[in-house]
Amino acid sequence: MQVNVPDLPQTLSAGYGLMGMFNHAPHPNAAKLFVNWMASKEDVETYPRARGEVPTRNDIDAASFIPPEAIPRAGVKYLDT
């Protein structure tokens, strides 16, 4: 939910969108496949839809499953947490 406070910018976070890989993983190719799938349009639409979160990609119609007040708007300054 967005609240208008003149001196406080809205917040914005990558949420689940952060991912990393371990150095010297036992199956590095499997890890790469998983990371690539997690970044795919299919997953970035499926996972946020299931969790009720705004997707990290802007080519997904978030308005079809997220309340309008939760979707970041152009021209608004956000604090990236």
Secondary structure as the mmCIF struct_conf table of DSSP 4:
data_model
#
loop_
_struct_conf.conf_type_id
_struct_conf.id
_struct_conf.beg_label_comp_id
_struct_conf.beg_label_asym_id
_struct_conf.beg_label_seq_id
_struct_conf.end_label_comp_id
_struct_conf.end_label_asym_id
_struct_conf.end_label_seq_id
STRN STRN1 VAL A 5 VAL A 5
TURN_TY1_P TURN_TY1_P1 PRO A 6 ASP A 7
STRN STRN2 LEU A 8 LEU A 8
HELX_LH_PP_P HELX_LH_PP_P1 PRO A 9 PRO A 9
STRN STRN3 GLN A 10 LEU A 12
HELX_RH_3T_P HELX_RH_3T_P1 GLY A 15 GLY A 17
TURN_TY1_P TURN_TY1_P2 ASN A 23 HIS A 24
BEND BEND1 PRO A 26 HIS A 27
HELX_RH_AL_P HELX_RH_AL_P1 PRO A 28 MET A 38
TURN_TY1_P TURN_TY1_P3 ALA A 39 ALA A 39
BEND BEND2 SER A 40 SER A 40
HELX_RH_AL_P HELX_RH_AL_P2 LYS A 41 ARG A 51
TURN_TY1_P TURN_TY1_P4 GLY A 52 GLY A 52
BEND BEND3 THR A 56 THR A 56
BEND BEND4 ASN A 58 ILE A 60
HELX_RH_3T_P HELX_RH_3T_P2 ALA A 62 SER A 64
TURN_TY1_P TURN_TY1_P5 PHE A 65 PHE A 65
BEND BEND5 ILE A 66 ILE A 66
HELX_RH_3T_P HELX_RH_3T_P3 PRO A 68 ALA A 70
BEND BEND6 ILE A 71 ILE A 71
TURN_TY1_P TURN_TY1_P6 ALA A 74 GLY A 75
STRN STRN4 TYR A 78 ASP A 80
#
